[in-house]
Amino acid sequence: MRFRLALALLISILLVVTASWSRFGTTNYAPSIATLEQIQTDNEYYSDDSFIRDFLKPSTASTTLPAEPLSNTELIGRQLILDYIGLATSGQATEANIDAVANKYLESIPKIIKVQKISRSDIKIVPDNKSNFQNYADQILKIHREYAENINKAYTGANSLKTLNPAMYAFTLTFNISYINAANGLKNLPVPTSLADLHLQLINSYFSSAASMKALSETEQDSTAAFAGLIILNENLDKEDVILNEISNILTANGI
């Protein structure tokens, strides 16, 4: 939980800083959980404080006053940076405080990401029986195995995921495609009646996460949507964990 909140907040700071420097500088100018935890492990030597400190170093380029007033999103972002730095420097960057900061700005970010959403009538519901439960368990495992393999392959081939760069954008785009493939695979999967509601929630969450990752991959074109995507993605990660656990419990209760 703490890592995912910190991940979302840190990348959101990167997005806002990038947008801010593009305004003030010269014109030459964000699953599976196991994968995120692996990324965290691989980069333990590079602390959060070092990450932020290095990225917030003043640019050597000359700066000029902005030609137009800051947008609401840029103002929100600059205040977000100040709030986080205030927590970090005072030793109060706890999970609860980081969560509070994220929630504080949640209402200030417009819901601008278009998300595909399906209804119960869009999925194939079958009777609850041992055969259908077993088929569902086998197929959902296959879908998530393919998802994890694609993400791990993309992570292995990435050169650097520490800052906003082409490698980071390509990596988030791979997440987008993998989420869409997983959602479509689940959509076409016959689902036992007792799992239908959870199954539907999982599909829509995956479509939502896919849209968020797409927004992250297009940060330089629309940093506002990317920031909103981070907030949505952070919420979805926890929600998807809960849904998958509940599905697993129902399958276990039915002898699978």
Backbone torsions as a table, in degrees:
resi	resn	phi	psi	omega
1	MET	NA	-49.8	-177.1
2	ARG	-62.6	-41.2	-179.0
3	PHE	-63.8	-41.9	-177.5
4	ARG	-66.9	-39.7	177.2
5	LEU	-63.9	-45.4	-179.7
6	ALA	-64.2	-40.5	179.5
7	LEU	-59.3	-48.0	-178.6
8	ALA	-63.8	-43.1	-177.9
9	LEU	-68.3	-41.6	-179.4
10	LEU	-64.2	-44.5	-179.8
11	ILE	-68.6	-35.0	178.4
12	SER	-63.9	-36.3	175.9
13	ILE	-62.7	-41.9	177.4
14	LEU	-58.7	-44.1	-178.8
15	LEU	-61.1	-46.1	-176.9
16	VAL	-69.3	-41.2	178.4
17	VAL	-61.0	-43.1	178.8
18	THR	-59.0	-45.7	-180.0
19	ALA	-64.9	-39.6	-178.4
20	SER	-65.7	-46.2	-179.0
21	TRP	-67.7	-28.2	177.7
22	SER	-68.9	-24.5	178.5
23	ARG	-84.5	-39.5	-173.3
24	PHE	-96.5	-18.8	-178.1
25	GLY	-88.6	-167.0	177.6
26	THR	-73.2	167.5	-178.5
27	THR	-72.3	-13.8	174.8
28	ASN	-86.2	90.2	-170.1
29	TYR	-80.6	NA	NA
30	ALA	NA	NA	NA
31	PRO	NA	NA	NA
32	SER	NA	153.7	177.8
33	ILE	-54.0	-40.3	-179.9
34	ALA	-59.5	-36.5	179.4
35	THR	-66.6	-43.3	178.5
36	LEU	-62.6	-40.2	179.3
37	GLU	-66.2	-33.8	177.7
38	GLN	-66.9	-40.1	177.2
39	ILE	-61.0	-42.0	179.0
40	GLN	-60.9	-44.5	-178.9
41	THR	-63.8	-43.6	-177.3
42	ASP	-66.3	-21.8	-176.0
43	ASN	-116.3	25.5	-178.4
44	GLU	-63.3	-28.9	-177.6
45	TYR	-69.0	-16.3	-178.1
46	TYR	-107.6	96.4	-171.2
47	SER	-70.5	160.7	177.7
48	ASP	-59.6	-43.3	-178.9
49	ASP	-61.8	-43.4	179.1
50	SER	-63.7	-40.3	-179.1
51	PHE	-58.8	-50.0	-178.4
52	ILE	-68.9	-43.5	-178.2
53	ARG	-60.0	-44.9	-179.4
54	ASP	-65.6	-40.0	-176.1
55	PHE	-74.2	-28.1	-178.1
56	LEU	-88.6	4.2	176.3
57	LYS	-59.2	138.0	-179.8
58	PRO	-59.2	143.8	177.8
59	SER	-72.7	148.0	178.4
60	THR	-78.3	-12.4	179.8
61	ALA	-73.2	150.4	178.4
62	SER	-69.3	149.8	-178.4
63	THR	-115.9	153.2	177.5
64	THR	-134.7	162.9	178.3
65	LEU	-68.2	146.3	-179.7
66	PRO	-64.3	146.0	-178.6
67	ALA	-73.6	-18.8	-178.5
68	GLU	-144.2	160.3	-178.6
69	PRO	-60.9	153.2	176.9
70	LEU	-65.1	145.1	176.5
71	SER	-75.8	166.4	177.8
72	ASN	-59.3	-39.4	-179.5
73	THR	-63.5	-41.4	179.5
74	GLU	-67.0	-38.7	177.5
75	LEU	-64.0	-43.0	177.7
76	ILE	-61.1	-44.6	-178.4
77	GLY	-62.9	-42.4	179.6
78	ARG	-63.8	-38.7	178.2
79	GLN	-68.8	-34.8	176.9
80	LEU	-61.1	-44.0	178.3
81	ILE	-59.5	-46.8	-179.2
82	LEU	-62.4	-40.5	179.4
83	ASP	-63.3	-44.5	-178.5
84	TYR	-66.9	-45.3	179.7
85	ILE	-61.8	-37.5	177.6
86	GLY	-60.8	-41.8	177.4
87	LEU	-65.4	-45.6	-175.7
88	ALA	-64.8	-44.2	-176.7
89	THR	-71.9	-23.7	179.4
90	SER	-95.4	4.7	179.2
91	GLY	71.6	23.4	-177.1
92	GLN	-113.1	20.3	-179.3
93	ALA	-80.3	59.4	179.2
94	THR	-84.7	168.4	178.9
95	GLU	-58.0	-44.0	-178.0
96	ALA	-63.6	-42.3	-178.6
97	ASN	-70.3	-38.6	177.3
98	ILE	-64.7	-40.9	178.0
99	ASP	-61.9	-40.6	-179.8
100	ALA	-64.3	-40.0	178.4
101	VAL	-63.7	-44.9	179.8
102	ALA	-60.8	-44.4	-179.5
103	ASN	-67.1	-32.0	-179.8
104	LYS	-60.2	-39.0	-176.5
105	TYR	-94.8	-7.0	-178.9
106	LEU	-58.2	-44.3	-177.4
107	GLU	-72.4	-16.8	-177.6
108	SER	-87.0	-13.9	-178.0
109	ILE	-96.5	122.8	-178.3
110	PRO	-65.7	149.8	177.7
111	LYS	-83.4	83.8	-171.0
112	ILE	-106.5	-1.0	-178.4
113	ILE	-91.1	126.4	178.2
114	LYS	-81.2	122.8	-175.4
115	VAL	-120.7	130.6	174.4
116	GLN	-70.7	138.5	-179.8
117	LYS	-142.3	136.0	179.8
118	ILE	-113.6	166.7	179.5
119	SER	-115.4	176.5	-178.3
120	ARG	-59.9	-30.5	-179.4
121	SER	-71.0	-12.1	-178.4
122	ASP	-89.9	-5.7	179.9
123	ILE	-113.0	155.3	-179.2
124	LYS	-94.2	112.3	-178.0
125	ILE	-100.2	130.2	-178.9
126	VAL	-120.4	164.3	-178.4
127	PRO	-63.5	154.5	174.4
128	ASP	-76.7	109.1	171.2
129	ASN	-153.4	167.1	-173.1
130	LYS	-58.4	-41.9	-178.4
131	SER	-63.7	-45.1	-179.1
132	ASN	-68.8	-37.8	176.6
133	PHE	-63.3	-42.9	-178.8
134	GLN	-65.6	-43.0	178.5
135	ASN	-62.2	-42.1	179.3
136	TYR	-62.1	-46.4	-179.0
137	ALA	-61.3	-42.8	-179.2
138	ASP	-64.9	-43.0	-175.5
139	GLN	-74.1	-39.1	179.8
140	ILE	-68.0	-32.6	175.8
141	LEU	-65.9	-41.9	179.1
142	LYS	-62.9	-43.5	-179.8
143	ILE	-61.7	-44.2	-178.5
144	HIS	-74.8	-27.5	175.7
145	ARG	-66.6	-42.9	178.1
146	GLU	-64.4	-40.1	177.6
147	TYR	-59.4	-49.3	-178.0
148	ALA	-64.0	-39.5	-179.8
149	GLU	-63.7	-41.1	179.2
150	ASN	-65.1	-41.7	179.9
151	ILE	-67.7	-44.7	179.9
152	ASN	-62.7	-38.4	178.6
153	LYS	-64.4	-42.8	179.6
154	ALA	-65.6	-40.2	-179.8
155	TYR	-66.5	-40.8	179.8
156	THR	-62.7	-35.1	-177.6
157	GLY	-86.8	-5.0	-178.8
158	ALA	-79.7	138.9	-179.1
159	ASN	-82.3	-43.2	-178.1
160	SER	-153.3	129.2	178.2
161	LEU	-120.7	21.9	-176.7
162	LYS	-84.9	-27.6	-177.6
163	THR	-134.7	170.8	177.2
164	LEU	-73.2	114.0	-178.2
165	ASN	-156.0	174.1	-179.4
166	PRO	-54.4	-35.5	179.8
167	ALA	-65.1	-41.1	178.1
168	MET	-64.8	-43.7	-179.8
169	TYR	-63.9	-41.6	179.1
170	ALA	-64.4	-38.1	-179.7
171	PHE	-65.6	-43.9	179.5
172	THR	-68.0	-32.2	177.3
173	LEU	-67.6	-34.9	175.4
174	THR	-63.2	-40.6	175.1
175	PHE	-59.0	-44.4	179.8
176	ASN	-56.9	-49.8	-178.8
177	ILE	-65.0	-41.5	-178.9
178	SER	-65.7	-39.6	176.9
179	TYR	-63.8	-42.5	179.8
180	ILE	-63.6	-45.1	179.4
181	ASN	-61.4	-41.3	179.1
182	ALA	-65.5	-43.0	-179.8
183	ALA	-63.2	-43.8	179.5
184	ASN	-67.5	-36.6	176.7
185	GLY	-62.7	-42.4	178.2
186	LEU	-67.9	-36.1	-179.6
187	LYS	-61.7	-34.8	-178.2
188	ASN	-88.8	0.5	-176.3
189	LEU	-89.8	125.5	174.7
190	PRO	-60.4	129.4	-174.4
191	VAL	-119.9	130.1	176.2
192	PRO	-58.3	148.3	-174.3
193	THR	-53.0	-45.3	-176.2
194	SER	-69.1	-12.2	179.3
195	LEU	-104.7	-3.8	-170.8
196	ALA	-58.1	-48.1	-177.1
197	ASP	-64.3	-45.1	178.5
198	LEU	-64.5	-41.3	179.3
199	HIS	-59.4	-44.6	179.4
200	LEU	-63.9	-43.1	177.7
201	GLN	-60.5	-40.4	-179.1
202	LEU	-66.0	-44.0	179.1
203	ILE	-59.7	-49.0	-178.1
204	ASN	-66.2	-33.0	176.1
205	SER	-67.0	-39.1	178.3
206	TYR	-66.0	-40.4	176.5
207	PHE	-63.5	-39.3	178.0
208	SER	-64.7	-44.1	178.6
209	SER	-65.5	-35.8	177.8
210	ALA	-62.1	-44.8	179.1
211	ALA	-64.0	-37.0	178.6
212	SER	-65.4	-43.6	178.5
213	MET	-65.8	-35.6	176.2
214	LYS	-61.9	-43.0	178.5
215	ALA	-62.6	-39.2	178.7
216	LEU	-64.9	-36.3	-179.3
217	SER	-70.3	-14.3	-179.2
218	GLU	-114.8	33.4	-177.0
219	THR	-54.1	-44.0	-176.0
220	GLU	-68.5	-23.4	178.3
221	GLN	-86.2	-32.8	-176.9
222	ASP	-154.0	88.1	-177.7
223	SER	-70.3	-25.2	178.3
224	THR	-64.8	-47.9	178.4
225	ALA	-64.1	-37.3	179.7
226	ALA	-63.2	-41.3	179.6
227	PHE	-65.3	-44.0	177.2
228	ALA	-61.4	-37.9	178.8
229	GLY	-61.0	-38.5	178.9
230	LEU	-62.5	-42.0	179.7
231	ILE	-64.0	-45.8	-180.0
232	ILE	-63.2	-44.8	-178.3
233	LEU	-61.2	-41.6	-179.3
234	ASN	-61.5	-38.9	177.3
235	GLU	-68.0	-41.7	-175.9
236	ASN	-65.7	-35.6	-177.4
237	LEU	-57.3	-46.4	178.9
238	ASP	-68.5	-41.0	-178.5
239	LYS	-62.8	-42.0	-179.4
240	GLU	-65.4	-36.7	176.3
241	ASP	-59.9	-45.9	-178.9
242	VAL	-63.6	-45.2	-179.2
243	ILE	-61.1	-46.6	-178.9
244	LEU	-63.4	-37.0	177.5
245	ASN	-65.6	-40.3	179.3
246	GLU	-67.6	-39.0	176.3
247	ILE	-61.9	-44.1	179.4
248	SER	-61.0	-40.7	180.0
249	ASN	-64.3	-40.2	179.6
250	ILE	-67.7	-40.6	178.0
251	LEU	-63.0	-41.9	179.1
252	THR	-63.6	-41.4	179.9
253	ALA	-64.6	-21.0	179.2
254	ASN	-103.6	22.6	172.6
255	GLY	78.5	20.2	179.8
256	ILE	-102.1	NA	NA
